[in-house]
Structures are given as structure tokens and as C-alpha cells.
Amino acid sequence: MYLKTEELEKQIKNNLLILNNYAGEEYAVDFPKIIFFEKAYDNSIPGSYIYSNSTGYHIDGVGDRGGIVSRFATENLEELYSKVFINAAIWISVNYAAGNKIKGKDWRRVMFKYRLELLSLLGEEYYKKGKKEIDKTLENAPYDDSLFC
């Protein structure tokens, strides 16, 4: 049996609040304007739609020109939470990095460090998953401070 959408909403919103409170008003993301807890349709407003049904947990992405542009489904609640919270940490850490760039340094240094700070607030498993994604990114596109002189 899967958690109901209403239960998902409560748990997800609580953790998003933790992230936003840590980030503070300057860097927080207005998640209620971009995350909705219902099924998406082609005519839904842009954002991420999180819901559950008899087949599992879902995230549908609606693009800014309308229409569903991405679908994610899983039977694993932790997999859903990881996807939601890692993406939320990315959004917040981009805001933070934009306001805290270090001259002569790749801005991703600040962003990745802050992303891991945020994820650690939610638990070691999220920190580890976030670090794994960052390490993969850096393997393909290492820091290059020379671009930011």
C-alpha cells in the first residue's frame, strides 16, 4: 500500500520547510508556486506534480509552454523523496551560489558545497546521494577556475 498524496504532501512540505528555513528568505525557493500535489494534465500550469495512486509514486513535469515534459514513477518512497529533495536542494543552492560567487573560482564550488549542507539537514543518505551526483558531474565536467578570472 502506498502513502496517499495528502500524506506525501505533508512529509515533503515539512522537509522543504527545513531546507528553506536554513537557506533564509534571500535564497529560499517559493515551492508552493512550482510543486503541486495532484496529477498533472497537458493543460496544467508549469511545475512539478507529485502524487500517488494504485501503481506507486509519481512526479510529472509540466513545461512552461504547457504539456507534460517528464514523467517519473517508482514504487519506492525513498526514491521519490530523494528525487524531490535533491532537486529542491539544487534550486536553493543555485540561488545561494548566485549571491555568493567567489571571484576567480568556479561558481559550482559554492553551489555544490551548499547543496551538500542542505542535504545533510535531511539525513546522511541524502547527503551521500547528493555527493554521488556531484562527483559524477565533476568527473564529466571538472572545476575550471580559469573561466572565472
C-alpha positions as CSV (number, residue, x, y, z in Angstrom):
1,M,0.0,0.0,0.0
2,Y,1.3,3.4,-0.9
3,L,1.1,6.6,1.1
4,K,-1.8,8.8,0.0
5,T,-1.0,12.0,-1.9
6,E,-2.1,14.1,1.1
7,E,0.4,12.2,3.3
8,L,3.2,12.7,0.8
9,E,2.4,16.4,0.7
10,K,2.7,16.8,4.4
11,Q,6.0,15.0,4.7
12,I,7.5,16.7,1.6
13,K,6.4,20.2,2.7
14,N,7.9,19.6,6.1
15,N,11.3,18.8,4.6
16,L,11.1,21.6,2.1
17,L,10.4,24.0,5.0
18,I,13.6,22.7,6.7
19,L,15.6,23.5,3.6
20,N,14.1,26.9,3.1
21,N,14.5,27.9,6.8
22,Y,18.1,27.0,6.6
23,A,18.6,29.0,3.4
24,G,16.8,32.0,4.7
25,E,14.5,34.4,2.9
26,E,17.1,35.6,0.5
27,Y,17.8,32.2,-1.0
28,A,14.7,30.2,-0.3
29,V,12.5,28.9,-3.2
30,D,8.8,29.5,-3.3
31,F,7.9,25.9,-3.7
32,P,4.1,26.3,-3.5
33,K,4.3,28.1,-6.8
34,I,6.2,25.2,-8.6
35,I,5.3,22.0,-6.7
36,F,1.7,20.7,-6.7
37,F,0.3,17.6,-5.1
38,E,-2.0,16.3,-7.7
39,K,-1.9,14.5,-11.1
40,A,-0.7,16.7,-14.0
41,Y,-2.5,17.2,-17.3
42,D,-1.5,18.7,-20.6
43,N,-3.2,21.9,-19.7
44,S,-1.8,22.1,-16.1
45,I,0.3,25.2,-15.2
46,P,4.1,24.7,-15.3
47,G,5.7,22.9,-12.4
48,S,6.2,19.5,-10.8
49,Y,3.2,17.4,-9.9
50,I,3.7,14.8,-7.1
51,Y,1.0,12.2,-6.4
52,S,0.4,8.6,-5.6
53,N,-2.0,6.1,-7.0
54,S,-2.5,2.4,-7.1
55,T,0.6,1.9,-9.2
56,G,3.0,3.9,-7.0
57,Y,4.5,7.3,-6.6
58,H,4.8,9.8,-9.5
59,I,6.3,13.1,-10.4
60,D,5.1,14.7,-13.7
61,G,6.8,17.8,-15.0
62,V,4.8,20.4,-16.9
63,G,6.8,22.7,-19.2
64,D,6.5,26.4,-19.4
65,R,4.8,26.0,-22.8
66,G,2.4,23.5,-21.4
67,G,2.2,19.8,-21.8
68,I,3.8,17.1,-19.7
69,V,7.6,17.1,-20.5
70,S,8.8,14.5,-18.0
71,R,7.4,11.6,-16.0
72,F,9.0,9.7,-13.1
73,A,7.4,6.7,-11.4
74,T,8.6,4.5,-8.6
75,E,7.2,2.1,-6.1
76,N,9.9,3.1,-3.7
77,L,9.0,6.0,-1.4
78,E,12.7,6.8,-0.6
79,E,13.5,7.0,-4.3
80,L,10.7,9.6,-4.7
81,Y,11.9,11.6,-1.6
82,S,15.5,11.5,-2.9
83,K,14.4,12.9,-6.3
84,V,12.3,15.7,-4.7
85,F,14.8,16.7,-2.0
86,I,17.9,16.6,-4.2
87,N,16.1,18.8,-6.8
88,A,14.9,21.2,-4.1
89,A,18.5,21.5,-2.8
90,I,19.7,22.2,-6.3
91,W,17.2,25.0,-6.7
92,I,18.1,26.6,-3.4
93,S,21.9,26.1,-3.9
94,V,21.8,27.8,-7.3
95,N,20.2,30.9,-5.6
96,Y,22.8,30.8,-2.9
97,A,25.7,30.4,-5.3
98,A,24.4,33.3,-7.4
99,G,24.6,35.6,-4.4
100,N,27.9,34.2,-3.0
101,K,30.2,33.8,-6.0
102,I,34.0,33.9,-5.3
103,K,36.0,35.9,-7.8
104,G,38.3,33.7,-9.8
105,K,36.6,30.5,-8.7
106,D,34.2,28.2,-10.5
107,W,30.8,29.1,-9.0
108,R,29.9,25.4,-8.7
109,R,32.3,25.2,-5.8
110,V,30.0,27.3,-3.7
111,M,26.8,25.7,-5.1
112,F,27.9,22.1,-4.6
113,K,29.2,22.7,-1.1
114,Y,25.9,24.4,-0.1
115,R,23.8,21.7,-1.7
116,L,25.5,19.1,0.5
117,E,25.0,21.3,3.5
118,L,21.3,21.4,2.7
119,L,21.0,17.6,2.1
120,S,22.8,16.8,5.3
121,L,20.0,18.5,7.2
122,L,17.6,15.8,5.9
123,G,19.9,12.9,6.7
124,E,23.1,11.1,5.8
125,E,21.5,9.1,3.0
126,Y,20.5,12.3,1.1
127,Y,24.0,13.7,1.6
128,K,25.5,10.6,0.2
129,K,23.2,10.5,-2.9
130,G,23.8,14.2,-3.5
131,K,27.6,13.8,-3.2
132,K,27.4,10.9,-5.7
133,E,25.6,13.1,-8.2
134,I,28.1,15.9,-7.7
135,D,31.1,13.6,-8.1
136,K,29.6,12.2,-11.3
137,T,29.1,15.8,-12.6
138,L,32.7,16.8,-11.7
139,E,34.0,13.6,-13.4
140,N,32.5,14.7,-16.6
141,A,33.0,18.5,-16.1
142,P,35.7,19.2,-13.6
143,Y,36.0,22.6,-11.9
144,D,37.7,25.2,-14.1
145,D,38.6,28.3,-12.2
146,S,40.3,29.8,-15.3
147,L,36.8,30.5,-16.8
148,F,36.0,32.9,-13.9
149,C,39.0,35.2,-13.7
